[in-house]
């Protein structure tokens, strides 16, 4: 089973344009993410898929693998174009703005497919429990609810589940935007037309649910920093500074 990682990287992010080329210590965000994924040694190959010459050149200049793509609405669509001619079985989509993702969560994702002997699962992703109300109510944190078997029922930027019944303490989970696809499922995903719920929420994995497909969610306790706004970049810089000083 050949397993690769692909990091979709768009320069013009709507909430923080150019964030992937911002500096974290001596490296850019995208170079930091790329090197951290390579350093896990979990993948046969690691690629960055981008429509930006600046990002493409950044990865090439550090000796990395980069693929130029056309413009796409979602990272998964971009990755589907990038891997169309790459020989692989499993494709792990690692977000370019999650520079501190570690080995263990990625190992958990990959194990889903290694344990799925009958190849019934085509997509898996990660979730982490939320406890702070400001995180639960933050629309930049995509929440997910699952069934008893751990398959996603819905994703939303709103508070789900809504705590109408206060005698029961609801549990809340943030979706971490790291996906693992079977290559065929990823290529099929890219052929599917966006539907109203995905368009409304701006959450690409809803497309799978709208077409009746299943997403296996794996819980992790790893807390990273997704760089969505400039304040997140400062948090990431502080983490890196503390790490270097420890």
Number of C-alpha atoms within 10 A of each C-alpha: 9 11 20 22 24 30 27 26 24 23 17 13 13 10 12 14 15 15 22 26 16 15 15 21 14 8 14 19 25 27 26 21 23 26 16 17 25 17 12 14 11 16 19 12 16 23 23 28 27 25 19 18 11 13 24 19 13 18 21 15 11 11 9 18 16 22 20 16 17 12 12 14 11 15 21 22 22 25 28 23 19 21 19 13 8 10 11 17 14 23 26 25 22 27 23 26 23 25 25 19 22 16 15 13 19 23 12 17 23 22 11 20 22 12 10 11 9 8 11 9 18 20 25 23 27 24 23 19 18 16 11 9 10 10 17 22 15 13 14 16 21 24 27 26 20 15 11 6 8 14 18 22 13 17 24 23 19 17 19 19 15 10 12 8 8 8 7 8 8 12 13 22 23 22 23 26 20 20 23 27 25 19 23 15 17 22 18 11 20 17 10 12 9 17 14 12 16 18 12 9 15 15 16 21 21 24 20 19 17 15 13 9 16 18 25 21 25 18 19 15 11 15 12 14 15 21 22 18 15 13 9 14 22 13 14 21 15 14 16 15 13 10 9 9 7 6
